[in-house]
Amino acid sequence: MTTLTCIRFRRTVLRASNLATVLALLSLAGCYRSLDISKIACDVTDKGSCPDGYQCAAGRCIQTRAALDASNDEASTQIATDANGSDRPPDAAPDAFLFDSPNVTTPETGITTSLDSATDLGGILGGDTLPDIAQGPSHDGGTGDLPQSGGADASDGQPADLVKLGGDGVVHTVVEFDIKTPASSPYQITLGPDGNLWFTEYGAGKIGCITPTGTITDYPLPKSDVGPQGITAGPDGNLWFTEYDGNAIGQMTTKGEVSQHTVPTAGSRPEAITLGPDGNLWFTEYWTNNIGRITPAGKIMEFAVPTSGSGPGGITAGPDGNLWFAESYYTMKIGLITTSGSITEFSAGNGSPTMIAAGSDGNLWFTASPGDTIGRITPTGTVTEFAPPTPYSIPWGIVAGPDGSIWFTESGTGRIGRISPDGSMVEFQTSATDSGPQGIAMGADGNLWFTEYAANKIGRINP
């Protein structure tokens, strides 16, 4: 089976909720390389959709902190403390996790392995050893909690305030707002032309709007199963979004009126979208390895990424007048595309890029979920990587803040992170470790707004 076919096959089978089924299907197909357990889809409402020792966060199975720290069973992987004092399995690959599962035969070797709680999946799948990555000085914003500031309980549909000391002399307040639609799975978020924050509801097939004071309005799409993901404000005063499962680009007025534009290549899985310096909207096609461009009038052109099977994910306008995108399926590259469609690719270091944003320092910053790092790349392609203080944080969304720092979400820990240009980091805990923070954007009010995919909330934190 070709590499590209394996990539597409993995993406399909990883939607199965039963891990044994996933492994069996991959075994039959001979597609083991670079499997990332964190990409296994799960249902936050179904506790059985992830194996023991895992929890569903941001729609994916991640290992619980309790499972990571367990060391009583002699058969379990020994947890080592690294030089920075954080816990990490020795020689763990980004896709190495522990779980209970039946025997599996590796197609390349013919060796049958019992996948019990002691098994390092990364070794079976050919994962590389996790490299040593420089980590800057850090503070844990979750350790300096003050008493709650009097906000109402979020379970009552009102915001709950969580006050944090960030180690920087600033009091940071996390406020969360419930989304009325159950299991809406809020995904990406952006500042709208009306000063409100607009977000996609992947699970509900809706586009949501939240005012700076926390009032939420939902706008249903014509079909509820199109899976809206990326969203951005267009030059025409409308919101533009991707329909990952509907193979289309959507356009919505601030009154909720919708137009849809079909992507020419079938099954493209459009994921992220951004406004380009040329006044057009640019988007990634995860499944078909293209970068798309759509004019405000709805005309679409597609440009093929040179590296096959790259799975382009996040995309942003860069400080150099080009578009920059993350190649999120294990090619470990960052791509640059000019407004005329010429593409250049750069190594992204040791992680697999997920989302990307332009920083105020003239560089591009990206998250690498498989790899657990924050990366910085200069316009000439020089990369520096930084590891968040908390292991297995699964960094996801990323955006430049008004304070000159870069802010990002940690889907695996339920935290919001901040990294300064010198690499120092602070983390701020949301109301739950399994809230699954996903997208993040800066609001007109100067605060950072983020989605909580698993908790079905919209969050806000002051910089």
Secondary structure, 3 states (H helix, E strand, C coil): CCHHHHHHHHHHHCCCCCHHHHHHHHHHHCCCCCCCHHHCECCCCCHHHCCCCEEEECCEEEECHHHHHCCCCCCCCCCEECCCCCEECCCCCCCCCCCCCCEEECCCCCCEEECCCCCCHHHHCCCCCCCCCCCCCEEEHHHCCCCCCCCCCHHHCCCEEEEEECCCCCEEEEEEEECCCCCCCEEEEEECCCCCEEEEECCCCEEEEECCCCCEEEEECCCCCCCEEEEEECCCCCEEEEECCCCEEEEECCCCCEEEEECCCCCCCEEEEEECCCCCEEEEECCCCEEEEECCCCCEEEEECCCCCCCEEEEEECCCCCEEEEECCCCCEEEEECCCCCEEEEECCCCCEEEEEECCCCCEEEEECCCCEEEEECCCCCEEEECCCCCCCCEEEEEECCCCCEEEEECCCCEEEEECCCCCEEEEECCCCCCCEEEEEECCCCCEEEEECCCCEEEEECC
